[in-house]
Amino acid sequence: MAARLAARPWALTTGGVALAVRLTPKGGRDAIDGIQVLADDRCALMVRVRAAPANGEANSALIRLVAKSLGIPPRDVALVSGATGRLKRLLISGEGAALLATLEKVVPPR
């Protein structure tokens, strides 16, 4: 159980950080709600946005929210998989250690 609590939905990659996200469109507000352990024991960052899932609006809102939360430009956040599903994978470009430290501060504790 301790391993589940310590798990994080992000990992260092070449040139930045990979981030697993579970997105809730039309969530009433734009917010990062914390970390969720999925049924297969993977972790995902729970994010909600006001935007509808039509025409990529929710994906764009997700990218803007993550970028704003990390204090980086939206061009440094790329959606690499999951464009039409709730589970998404983002690649955040930049200095990995600094991004990880910021993610630890931004994500609400469990």
C-alpha positions as MATLAB code, in Angstrom:
seq = 'MAARLAARPWALTTGGVALAVRLTPKGGRDAIDGIQVLADDRCALMVRVRAAPANGEANSALIRLVAKSLGIPPRDVALVSGATGRLKRLLISGEGAALLATLEKVVPPR';
ca = [
       0.000    0.000    0.000;
       2.880    2.395    0.690;
       4.049    2.064   -2.925;
       0.610    3.160   -4.125;
       0.726    6.309   -2.017;
       4.200    7.250   -3.233;
       3.403    6.682   -6.927;
       3.328    9.715   -9.173;
       1.818   10.138  -12.654;
       4.940   11.815  -14.009;
       8.373   10.624  -15.074;
      11.547   12.211  -16.382;
      12.127   11.859  -20.118;
      14.706   13.197  -22.505;
      14.051   16.908  -22.684;
      11.381   17.116  -20.007;
       8.642   15.222  -18.203;
       5.935   12.774  -19.318;
       2.628   13.221  -17.493;
      -0.379   10.866  -17.350;
      -3.697   12.719  -16.999;
      -7.326   11.720  -16.453;
      -9.341   14.611  -17.874;
     -12.929   15.468  -16.994;
     -14.382   17.891  -19.559;
     -17.351   20.081  -18.615;
     -16.146   19.744  -15.019;
     -17.568   23.081  -13.852;
     -14.159   24.683  -13.247;
     -10.575   24.470  -14.400;
      -8.597   22.675  -11.674;
      -6.000   20.072  -10.846;
      -7.669   17.797   -8.295;
      -4.829   15.485   -7.274;
      -3.589   12.009   -8.108;
      -5.797    8.999   -8.742;
      -4.679    5.365   -8.732;
      -6.414    3.630  -11.622;
      -7.767    0.076  -11.584;
      -4.582   -1.228  -13.232;
      -2.426    0.432  -10.506;
      -1.190    3.190  -12.811;
      -1.465    6.753  -11.544;
      -2.990    9.712  -13.325;
      -3.254   13.381  -12.498;
      -6.946   14.221  -12.125;
      -7.766   17.388  -14.039;
     -11.102   19.022  -14.787;
     -11.845   21.780  -17.282;
     -14.956   23.784  -18.085;
     -14.542   23.262  -21.837;
     -16.596   20.701  -23.738;
     -14.851   17.751  -25.394;
     -15.834   18.975  -28.872;
     -13.332   20.155  -31.497;
     -10.372   19.659  -29.167;
     -11.526   22.422  -26.814;
     -11.042   20.337  -23.663;
      -7.554   19.271  -24.790;
      -6.595   22.901  -25.431;
      -7.951   23.909  -22.033;
      -5.955   21.080  -20.425;
      -2.734   22.249  -22.058;
      -3.351   25.863  -21.011;
      -4.145   24.832  -17.414;
      -1.069   22.614  -17.042;
       1.163   25.271  -18.588;
      -0.235   28.020  -16.351;
       0.110   25.828  -13.240;
       3.765   25.110  -14.057;
       4.560   28.676  -15.076;
       5.590   27.733  -18.614;
       4.260   28.695  -22.051;
       1.570   26.419  -23.540;
       3.886   25.648  -26.482;
       6.020   23.605  -24.038;
       3.120   21.196  -23.327;
       2.217   18.655  -26.008;
      -0.561   16.073  -26.082;
       1.150   12.892  -27.287;
      -1.659   10.349  -26.815;
      -5.293   10.077  -25.803;
      -6.719   12.954  -27.840;
     -10.242   11.456  -27.833;
     -10.214    9.616  -24.495;
     -10.216   10.601  -20.849;
      -6.744    9.174  -20.231;
      -4.083   11.306  -21.871;
      -0.317   11.533  -21.980;
       1.389   14.916  -22.075;
       5.007   15.704  -22.783;
       6.247   18.811  -21.011;
       9.430   20.266  -22.469;
      11.985   21.890  -20.213;
      14.428   21.191  -17.418;
      13.135   17.952  -15.898;
      14.205   18.392  -12.274;
      12.673   21.876  -12.075;
       9.435   20.646  -13.652;
       9.238   17.740  -11.180;
       9.747   20.095   -8.233;
       6.991   22.379   -9.513;
       4.618   19.441  -10.053;
       5.189   18.333   -6.450;
       4.149   21.829   -5.285;
       1.164   22.150   -7.637;
      -0.479   18.803   -7.005;
      -2.658   18.740   -3.890;
      -1.473   16.236   -1.248;
      -3.469   13.029   -0.835;
];
